[in-house]
Amino acid sequence: MPEPRVIQFGYRRHSDQDRAPAQSARHPVVVVGAGPVGLTLAIDLAQRGHAVVLLDDADRIGDGSRAICFSKRSLELWDRLGVGERMVEKGVVWKVGKIFLNDDMLYRFDLLPDDGHKMPAFINLQQYYAEAFLVDRARELPQVDLRWRNKVVGLDQRNDHVVLAIDTPDGRYHLKADYVVACDGARSALRSFVGAEFTGEVFEDQFLIADVKMTAEFPTERWFWFDPPFHSGQSALLHRQPDDVWRIDLQLGPAADPAIERMPENVRPRIERMLGHKNFDFEWISIYKFQCRRMQRFVHERVIFAGDAAHQVSPFGARGANSGLEDAENVAWKLSLILNGTASAPLLDSYEIERSAAADENIRASTRSTDFIAPHSAQERRMRQAVLRLAKETDFAKRMVNGGRLSTPSTYETPLSTPDSETWSAGPRPGAHMLDAPLTAESGEAVYLTEAFIKQGEGGFVLLQAGLNGGGHPDCRTIAVGDNTPLRDPSGLFAKRYDASEGAAYLLRPDGYVAARFRKPTAAAVQAAMARASGRAS
């Protein structure tokens, strides 16, 4: 089996290592873990003007493809960080999924049936590509100090800062940080340093991942089988990746011996039965169990946990990496306001409220997927078979089939949002994420709403309004869309998606979530909503 694509980074000694522990350097933010979540967070904070030290205990990326499915929401975030288009260009774009029982297709679904979005519903892209693109972007930003082979081996919380002990090839040194964000994965050392543990469920069923390189004519779709003829009594999943690599997931059951099952000579017959030929090579093989677990609290004084360090879900549904990226963006803008002095530390309580609820939502969805894919009892299996037989003919049964519900943006029930006081027939409500729409500039150039948000937002709040006669606020940039505004809505999709009567406005948080919406906004109402969204409301 060939070695996965690997990029090696060299260790470099930093001047911080020349200081005695008592005189150790102090930084505003230290992020631990240079995976997709840590890199994204560091870049986001840097683009908001903050210096970030990013530590990773390794010096390479490329240990298999790992996470591959990245959602529209993640791509919109990465677009704001300057890497979204590169991800899409390399990735395999898809939006259609098909569910099979044996050889029979039960139904198909479309994850983005409407046009008028810059980013696709999903791309498939090996994690090593995503990490490499993010590292390239981080290197372009002088505010990001990325240090490889810097392993955090100790943590001491003080009144107004954190002290980290870090091992390197040149020995140990210490750093002080106003805040530390732990993005160091499911086996997080920092989680143990604060005395926290995961709670939740580890399921007994085991699954095989095989990334195989081959030329195939399969369409670029997500295919999921229940009880396929090539893998009787179990389930299977097929996804296309770049470079003619295909991700195959095969359910093995709880009794499988992982050491035996991952041997290439034992995996090959399974894949040959599935594909009907031998013309493939292995890129990566792994065995995993479904895990649905999380920390009880994501914020421990000045140490904040994000991504797999804070929560774990099963891979079916692409909720792990995508949820972690939402963690990163959520904490980035809040930490930025705190570091700027325009918000106080209690704003981080809202990170815990919002992202804990999102983690619970993802765990519920993943647990239900697991229960459907791997029933616990004969009765549950009979129930599943009845649902599958009905799914081809009835809509209600289709809704009950669960081969992994795909990741969608969270909707927050949070004290940061101002509840509606008026009636809306459409549009994202407070606590929901903004919707994209195609617009046209005065010059005639096509532009998407998400692009306008990136350009106008500059990391802050944005007032999105229909027409020019709404009230604004001097601390809030404005995007005006209408007949006599810098941006026009020739397709009418903006008006439709936002129920945008003349003068209506949406206050968007720095992460693109709706903080409030108004039919007739006033400066006072916008100011009050901004204060509430920043954690300053009384």
Secondary structure as UniProt FT lines:
FT   STRAND          7..8
FT   HELIX           15..18
FT   HELIX           21..23
FT   STRAND          26..32
FT   HELIX           36..47
FT   TURN            48..49
FT   STRAND          52..56
FT   STRAND          60..61
FT   STRAND          69..71
FT   HELIX           72..80
FT   TURN            81..82
FT   HELIX           84..90
FT   STRAND          92..94
FT   STRAND          96..101
FT   TURN            102..103
FT   STRAND          104..110
FT   STRAND          122..124
FT   HELIX           127..139
FT   TURN            142..143
FT   STRAND          144..148
FT   STRAND          151..157
FT   STRAND          162..168
FT   TURN            169..170
FT   STRAND          171..182
FT   TURN            186..187
FT   HELIX           189..193
FT   TURN            194..195
FT   STRAND          198..213
FT   STRAND          222..226
FT   TURN            229..230
FT   TURN            232..233
FT   STRAND          235..241
FT   TURN            242..244
FT   STRAND          245..251
FT   TURN            254..255
FT   HELIX           258..261
FT   HELIX           264..275
FT   STRAND          281..295
FT   STRAND          299..300
FT   TURN            301..302
FT   STRAND          303..305
FT   HELIX           307..309
FT   STRAND          311..312
FT   TURN            316..317
FT   HELIX           320..340
FT   TURN            345..346
FT   HELIX           347..373
FT   HELIX           378..391
FT   TURN            392..393
FT   HELIX           395..400
FT   TURN            415..416
FT   TURN            430..431
FT   STRAND          438..441
FT   TURN            442..443
FT   STRAND          446..448
FT   HELIX           449..457
FT   TURN            458..459
FT   STRAND          462..466
FT   TURN            474..475
FT   STRAND          476..481
FT   TURN            483..484
FT   STRAND          487..488
FT   TURN            490..491
FT   HELIX           493..498
FT   TURN            502..503
FT   STRAND          505..508
FT   TURN            510..511
FT   STRAND          513..518
FT   HELIX           523..533
FT   TURN            534..535
//
